[in-house]
Structures are given as C-alpha cells and as structure tokens.
Amino acid sequence: MLYDDTIVAVATPPGEGGIGVVRFSGPQALPILQLIFRPSRAGSWRSYRVRHGHVVDGAGVPLDEALAVFFRGPRSFTAEDVAEISCHGGPLVLARTLELTLAEGARPAEPGEFTMRAFINGRIDLAQAEATLDVIQARTNANLRMAQAQLNGWLSNELAALRELLLGPLAYVTALIDFPEDEVEASDVAEPLGAALAHVERLLASADQGIIYRQGARVALVGLPNAGKSSLLNALLRADRAIVTPVPGTTRDTLEETANIHGIPVVLIDTAGITETEDVVERIGVERSRNALAQADLVLLIHDSTQPFGLEERAIAAQAAGRSLILVQNKIDALAPLATSQLDGTPVSALDGQGLERLREQIAAALLGGVSSGDGQMITNPRHRDALRQVAEHLRDAIDGRARNLPPDLLAVDLTGALAALGAITGEGVGDDLLAAIFSRFCIGK
C-alpha cells in the first residue's frame, strides 16, 4: 500500500480553544503550505523551524495570525513531508483553514491515517502504532507509563529477540527438508526453542494484569439498603457523586463512576440495596443490582457493621460465587475500637475515611493478583496476548515434535506458525482488514 496524495485534518479536539492545529502530510505538504501561509519575514522554508505569519485565502486576504512548521520526510511522524499550522482554536478559523488546504488539492484524512502512514512507511511498527492510541487514551499514570514504554519500542525489541531465537532452528530444519540427500551439519534446536518458550511465557505472565491496567475493571458495590454503598462510592471517588440520605432505598438505579485506584481505572458501580420488596420501581433497581453483580470483575459486599450479618447478605454473597469478593465492614466510626478489631472483612468508615486506603490496596491486589505495573513493561493489549499464546502453543508443539523425532517438515510448520504469530503483533504480513479495524479506532487528525 503506497500513498501518493496529501491528506489534511484538524489535529486538535473540536470546540473552542486557545490554539488549534491543522496538519497535512504528503508530497504536496510544502507547496500547499506556501500557498495558504504568508510568513512575516521572507526566506525559504527550513525543516523544523517555526515561522510566524498569517493564513491567507486565494486572494491573499489574511484569515488568521498563526505559526507554521514544516517537517521534511523521512524525519517526520509519517516519514512524509508534513506541515502544521497552529492558529487560533475557534471552530470557524479551523474550518476555514481546512477548506483552504482542501481547495489546494489535499483530501480529508481518514481516522488514524497519519499513524497508518507512519506504519506503512516503516516509521513505527504496528505495536507502536497501537501504543500511540494508548498514550492518547491513557486514564492513569500507570496507563501512560505502559503506553510510552511500548511506543518507545520495548515490546518491539522483545519480539525482535524472539524472532532471532527462532530463525536459526527454522533455517536448520528447512535445510534438512531442501537437501535430504546432503549431509547437513547437526544443530541442537532444543536449546533455542526452550529459551524462546521461556521468553514468551515471561511476557505472558502479567498479560492479564496489564490488560486490566489498560482497559480497567468493573467493581460493584452491593449490599442491603442503608449499608452505606453510596457514601462509600463518594469516599472512594473523593467527590459527592451519589445522593446520600438516612432513608433506606435512596438509590433506585445503578450509578457508574471511574476512579483511579493504584493506577487502575476502576469503574465503581453503586447499586440499589438488594432486598425483597413490593415496590415496582425498587424491584427494577434490585434486578439491575443483580445484573451489575453478575458482570463485575470484583464485588464489594458492603455491610453495616453495627448490624448482624444476616441471611439476606449471605444470599448476596452466594450470588457472587465464582467472583472475587471483598467483605467491607462499613460504619466503624459508630463502633468501639475493640469491636472493630473483631470484625471479619475490611473495616472502613465512609464517614471519616478510616480504612479507605487499605481498601484501595485490597481492591488493586484482588484485581492484579499482587502484580505491580513496575517499569511499565507489560503486555496490555488483548490482541498481543492472544498472538503470544499462539506463539507459545506452536513452540510447545515444536519442542514436543523434536523430542519425538517427528519429520523436519512438521517442525517447520510449527516454527513458521510461531513467526507468523509474532509478525501479527508488529504488523508483518497482516491483512488490510486487520489494519483497517485497528486504525479506525483512532481519532481524525492522528
């Protein structure tokens, strides 16, 4: 796939702002820039130098005061000639500037097309392209750290090392296939295959946790009416988001808000109290609470510690069977210290904040299994995890086949499959359908 046209888009979010950026990339980037931008000082365009001037229409009438910069390919984001105009961020100014570039021969960019061109032109691989989107969408510092590590090439380097481990064994078994009558010097393929499998398993070890860091998790706050679920939601959010009253059953519907809990974007779901009721509206709320419980990655069963733990709460806990559950003993501010120390579960007070940091730690530990984000070098993309699982499966089959002295052509099939699965992560040999699906998730202008 080759691009011989020039694309343009507004690269900043819609709406009013101090600055808006119009970006264009392709062979006509500089000629278009020279037609629609008049520098304040005469002189030739030099790459990476910002120039002050005005955006002008076809008649030379100034539209807006602006700054412009030109990046000569291949030393640009797309590896093509790229120009950017930073003008005032009003919707009309940006729309008019965009229209001027279109009138001079550019075409509107598709979502993600700038990054697609960077990938097609070899500026970045597919894993780095996906990391570009992750940087934009990062919701916590841990998200951002992981996305930047992948964008900087740590995963690409790991996969390149894996590829090198596999090329030698594949070359050896291919020689055995192609020259069956010749004496091929014996080579021990078991060692590099074992090293490659260990490498893949190390990458996969924290993949599920890395995906949680990237995609977040759903945590349902459930319990009886008036257990303090909404108060606890507000306390964890550090904001008054849910309505709180002394009246049992105040919450009639589910309420979702996202909190940053030890680097994990956690969707906290406040639910209606789960209890038997004849109230039609309350029954709908209870049913939605049960649905939220069934779909949650983690359940917080909120209990009013001043009351006995009854049959209804045991029934709620039974509904959470098979899911991680933390029993939260709320309202300990109303208990004596000795009584608090004898409670089962995690004692907290949504009122004065006692125990909340410990609860946050337990939520993170339950979701991550104790794995820390560390230096950010974790598999965070489900597509990458699934591809690495395929690599591991092929390697296990190859190791098993070698131990059983299977024909070299069968070993070649497994090694070729492993390399193809690695290539699917970095973009080697992937189809246009997959590329379209990945880049369609990007915003226009990126």
C-alpha positions in Angstrom: 0.0 0.0 0.0 1.5 3.3 -1.1 0.3 6.8 -0.7 0.9 9.4 -3.3 -1.6 12.0 -2.2 -1.7 14.6 0.6 -4.1 14.4 3.5 -5.2 17.0 5.9 -7.1 17.2 9.2 -7.7 19.3 12.3 -5.4 17.6 14.8 -6.9 19.2 17.9 -10.2 18.3 19.6 -13.4 20.0 18.4 -14.6 23.1 20.3 -13.2 26.4 21.3 -9.5 26.6 22.4 -6.6 28.9 22.6 -4.8 27.1 19.8 -5.9 24.7 17.0 -3.7 22.7 14.8 -4.2 21.8 11.1 -1.9 19.1 10.0 -1.2 17.9 6.5 1.0 15.1 5.2 2.1 14.0 1.7 4.1 15.1 -1.3 2.2 18.4 -1.6 2.5 19.5 2.0 5.1 22.2 1.4 3.5 23.6 -1.8 0.1 23.8 -0.1 1.7 25.5 3.0 3.4 28.0 0.7 0.1 28.8 -0.9 -2.0 29.3 2.2 0.5 30.7 4.7 2.3 34.0 4.3 5.4 34.3 6.7 6.1 37.6 8.4 9.6 37.5 7.1 10.8 36.5 3.7 13.0 33.4 3.3 13.0 29.8 2.3 11.3 27.1 4.4 13.7 25.1 6.6 12.7 21.9 8.3 11.8 22.0 12.0 11.8 25.8 12.1 8.7 27.6 13.4 7.6 30.6 11.4 5.2 33.4 12.3 2.8 34.7 9.7 -0.8 34.7 8.6 -3.1 32.1 7.0 -4.4 33.7 3.7 -7.1 32.9 1.2 -6.7 32.6 -2.5 -6.8 36.4 -2.9 -4.1 36.9 -0.3 -6.6 38.2 2.3 -5.4 37.3 5.8 -7.7 34.9 7.7 -5.8 34.5 11.0 -2.4 35.1 12.6 -0.7 31.8 13.1 2.5 29.8 13.5 3.6 27.2 11.0 6.3 24.5 10.9 7.5 22.2 8.1 8.9 18.7 8.7 10.7 17.2 5.7 10.4 13.5 5.3 11.6 11.0 6.2 12.3 12.8 9.5 8.7 13.3 10.4 5.9 11.4 12.1 4.6 9.9 8.9 8.0 9.7 7.2 6.5 12.0 4.5 6.6 15.8 4.2 4.4 17.2 7.0 3.2 20.7 7.7 1.4 22.0 10.7 -0.4 25.4 11.2 -1.1 26.5 14.7 -3.9 29.1 14.5 -6.5 30.3 17.0 -8.7 27.4 18.2 -12.1 28.7 17.1 -14.2 26.3 15.1 -14.7 28.8 12.2 -11.0 29.6 11.9 -10.0 25.9 11.8 -12.8 25.1 9.3 -11.7 27.9 7.0 -8.0 26.9 7.2 -9.0 23.3 6.5 -11.1 24.4 3.5 -8.1 26.3 2.1 -5.9 23.2 2.1 -8.7 21.2 0.5 -9.0 23.8 -2.2 -5.3 23.4 -3.0 -5.6 19.7 -3.6 -5.4 17.9 -0.2 -8.1 15.4 0.8 -9.6 14.8 4.3 -7.7 12.3 6.3 -9.4 9.1 7.5 -9.4 8.2 11.2 -5.8 7.2 12.1 -4.5 7.8 8.6 -1.5 9.8 9.8 -0.4 6.9 12.1 -1.3 4.4 9.4 1.2 6.2 7.1 3.8 6.2 9.8 3.4 2.4 10.0 3.2 1.8 6.2 6.3 3.9 5.7 8.3 2.0 8.3 8.5 4.8 10.8 6.9 2.6 13.5 5.6 -0.9 13.7 2.0 -2.0 14.4 2.6 -2.4 18.2 4.0 1.1 18.4 1.1 2.4 16.3 -1.4 0.9 18.8 0.7 2.4 21.7 0.2 5.8 20.1 -3.6 5.4 20.6 -3.0 4.1 24.2 -1.0 7.3 25.0 -3.9 9.4 23.9 -6.5 7.4 25.8 -4.4 6.8 29.0 -6.5 7.5 32.1 -3.9 6.9 34.8 -0.2 7.4 35.2 0.3 3.7 35.1 -1.6 3.5 31.8 0.6 6.3 30.4 3.8 4.7 31.6 2.9 1.4 29.9 1.8 3.1 26.6 5.0 5.1 26.4 7.2 2.1 27.1 5.5 0.3 24.2 5.7 3.4 22.0 9.4 3.6 22.7 9.9 0.1 21.4 10.3 -2.2 24.4 7.9 -4.8 23.1 9.2 -4.5 19.5 12.7 -5.2 20.9 11.5 -8.2 22.8 9.8 -9.6 19.7 12.9 -9.0 17.6 14.9 -11.0 20.1 12.4 -13.8 19.9 12.5 -13.8 16.2 16.2 -14.2 16.2 15.9 -17.2 18.5 13.6 -18.9 16.0 15.3 -18.1 12.7 18.2 -20.4 13.4 16.1 -23.5 14.1 13.9 -22.7 11.1 16.9 -22.4 8.8 18.2 -25.7 10.1 15.0 -27.7 9.6 14.5 -26.0 6.2 18.0 -27.2 5.1 17.0 -30.8 6.2 13.9 -30.5 4.1 15.5 -28.9 1.0 18.7 -31.1 1.0 17.6 -34.5 2.2 20.4 -36.3 0.3 23.2 -34.0 1.6 24.9 -34.1 4.9 23.6 -31.2 6.9 25.7 -30.3 10.0 23.8 -31.3 13.1 22.4 -28.4 15.2 20.7 -28.5 18.6 17.4 -26.7 18.2 16.1 -27.7 21.6 18.0 -25.0 23.4 16.9 -22.0 21.4 13.3 -23.3 21.3 13.3 -23.7 25.1 14.8 -20.2 25.5 12.1 -18.8 23.2 9.3 -20.5 25.0 10.6 -19.2 28.4 10.8 -15.7 26.9 7.2 -15.9 25.7 5.9 -17.3 29.0 7.7 -14.4 30.8 5.9 -11.9 28.6 2.6 -13.6 29.1 3.0 -13.9 32.9 1.5 -10.5 33.6 -0.6 -10.0 30.5 -4.0 -10.4 32.2 -3.0 -7.8 34.8 -1.5 -5.5 32.1 -4.8 -5.6 30.2 -6.6 -4.6 33.4 -4.3 -1.6 33.7 -5.1 -0.6 30.1 -8.8 -1.4 30.0 -9.8 -1.0 33.6 -12.1 -3.2 35.7 -15.7 -3.1 36.9 -16.3 -3.2 40.7 -19.8 -3.5 42.0 -20.8 -2.1 45.4 -23.6 -4.3 46.7 -25.4 -4.9 49.9 -28.6 -4.3 51.8 -30.4 -0.9 51.8 -28.7 1.7 54.0 -25.4 -0.2 54.3 -23.6 2.9 53.1 -22.8 1.9 49.5 -23.4 5.4 48.1 -21.4 7.0 50.9 -18.5 4.6 50.2 -18.7 5.4 46.5 -18.3 9.1 47.2 -15.5 8.4 49.6 -13.6 6.3 47.1 -14.2 9.0 44.4 -13.3 11.8 46.8 -16.4 13.6 45.4 -20.1 13.8 46.3 -21.4 12.0 43.2 -24.1 9.8 44.7 -27.1 11.1 46.6 -26.8 10.1 50.3 -29.7 10.3 52.8 -30.6 8.4 56.0 -33.6 7.0 54.2 -33.1 3.3 53.2 -33.5 2.7 49.5 -32.4 6.2 48.3 -30.5 4.6 45.4 -33.0 3.2 42.9 -30.7 2.6 39.9 -27.1 1.8 39.2 -24.6 4.7 39.1 -21.2 4.3 37.4 -18.1 6.5 38.0 -14.5 5.8 37.3 -11.8 6.1 40.0 -8.0 5.8 39.8 -7.2 3.1 42.3 -3.4 2.4 42.4 -3.1 3.1 38.7 -6.1 1.0 37.6 -9.0 2.8 36.0 -11.8 1.2 38.1 -15.5 1.7 37.2 -17.3 1.8 40.6 -20.9 0.8 40.3 -23.2 2.0 43.0 -26.3 -0.2 43.2 -29.7 -0.3 44.8 -29.9 -2.3 48.0 -30.6 -5.9 47.2 -33.7 -6.9 49.2 -37.1 -8.3 48.8 -39.6 -5.5 48.0 -43.1 -5.0 46.7 -42.3 -1.5 45.3 -42.2 -1.8 41.5 -39.5 0.8 40.9 -37.4 -0.6 43.7 -37.7 -4.1 42.3 -36.3 -2.9 38.9 -33.4 -1.3 40.8 -32.7 -4.6 42.7 -32.7 -6.5 39.4 -30.2 -4.1 37.9 -28.1 -4.5 41.0 -28.0 -8.3 40.5 -27.0 -7.8 36.9 -24.2 -5.4 37.9 -23.0 -8.0 40.4 -23.0 -10.7 37.7 -21.0 -8.6 35.3 -18.4 -7.2 37.8 -14.8 -8.2 37.9 -14.8 -7.6 41.7 -17.6 -7.4 44.2 -17.6 -5.2 47.3 -20.2 -6.6 49.7 -21.0 -3.6 51.9 -22.2 -4.5 55.4 -23.4 -2.1 58.1 -21.0 -3.2 60.9 -23.4 -2.0 63.6 -25.9 -4.7 62.5 -25.8 -8.5 62.5 -24.7 -10.2 59.2 -28.0 -11.8 58.2 -29.4 -14.3 55.8 -30.1 -11.7 53.1 -26.4 -10.8 53.0 -25.4 -14.4 52.9 -27.7 -14.8 49.9 -26.0 -11.8 48.2 -22.6 -13.4 48.8 -23.8 -16.6 47.3 -24.9 -14.8 44.1 -21.2 -13.6 43.8 -19.9 -17.1 43.9 -17.1 -17.6 41.4 -16.1 -13.9 41.5 -13.6 -12.1 43.7 -15.4 -10.6 46.7 -14.3 -8.3 49.5 -16.5 -8.0 52.6 -16.4 -4.4 53.6 -17.5 -3.6 57.2 -18.8 0.0 56.9 -19.7 2.5 59.7 -16.9 1.5 62.1 -17.0 5.1 63.3 -20.0 4.0 65.3 -18.2 1.1 67.0 -15.7 0.9 69.8 -12.1 0.0 68.8 -12.3 -3.5 70.4 -15.5 -4.3 68.5 -13.9 -3.1 65.3 -10.8 -5.3 65.8 -13.1 -8.4 66.0 -14.8 -7.8 62.7 -14.4 -10.2 59.7 -13.6 -8.4 56.5 -12.2 -4.9 55.9 -13.3 -2.3 58.4 -13.9 1.2 57.0 -15.8 4.3 57.6 -17.1 6.1 54.6 -17.9 9.0 57.0 -14.4 9.8 58.4 -12.2 7.8 55.9 -10.9 5.1 58.3 -9.6 2.1 56.4 -10.2 3.5 52.9 -6.5 3.3 51.8 -6.3 -0.3 53.0 -9.5 -1.0 51.0 -8.0 0.6 47.9 -4.9 -1.6 48.3 -7.1 -4.7 48.6 -9.1 -3.7 45.5 -5.9 -3.4 43.5 -4.5 -6.6 44.9 -7.7 -8.5 44.1 -7.7 -7.3 40.5 -4.0 -7.7 39.9 -3.1 -10.7 41.9 -0.3 -8.7 43.6 1.4 -7.8 40.3 2.8 -4.3 40.1 3.0 -2.1 37.0 6.7 -1.7 37.7 8.6 -0.1 34.8 5.6 -0.3 32.6 6.8 -3.2 30.5 3.7 -5.4 30.5 1.5 -6.8 27.8 -1.5 -4.6 27.8 -3.3 -5.4 24.5 -5.6 -8.5 24.2 -4.6 -8.9 20.6 -0.9 -9.1 21.6 -1.7 -11.6 24.4 -3.7 -13.8 22.1 -0.9 -13.8 19.5 1.7 -14.7 22.1 -0.4 -17.5 23.3 -0.4 -18.8 19.7 3.4 -18.5 19.6 3.7 -20.5 22.9 1.4 -23.2 21.5 3.5 -23.5 18.3 6.7 -23.7 20.3 5.4 -26.3 22.7 4.3 -28.4 19.6 7.8 -27.9 18.1 9.6 -28.9 21.2 7.4 -32.0 21.6 7.8 -32.9 18.0 11.6 -32.6 18.2 11.6 -34.9 21.3 9.5 -37.4 19.4 11.8 -37.2 16.3 9.0 -36.0 14.0 9.9 -35.2 10.4 11.5 -31.8 9.9 8.7 -30.5 7.7 6.3 -30.8 10.7 8.7 -28.8 12.8 9.0 -26.2 10.1 5.2 -25.8 10.2 5.2 -25.0 13.9 8.2 -22.6 13.6 6.7 -20.8 10.7 3.4 -20.5 12.6 5.2 -19.1 15.6 7.0 -16.5 13.5 3.7 -15.6 11.8 2.1 -15.0 15.1 4.9 -12.7 16.2 4.6 -10.9 12.9 0.9 -10.3 13.6 1.9 -8.2 16.6 4.4 -6.0 14.8 2.4 -5.9 11.5 4.5 -8.1 9.3 2.2 -9.9 6.8 -1.1 -8.7 8.4 -4.1 -8.1 6.1 -5.8 -4.8 5.2 -8.9 -5.9 7.2 -7.0 -6.0 10.5 -5.2 -2.7 9.8 -8.5 -1.0 9.0 -10.0 -2.4 12.2 -7.1 -1.1 14.3 -6.7 2.3 12.8 -10.5 3.0 12.6 -10.4 3.4 16.4 -8.1 6.4 16.1 -9.4 10.0 16.0 -9.3 12.0 12.8 -6.0 14.0 12.8 -4.0 11.2 14.4 
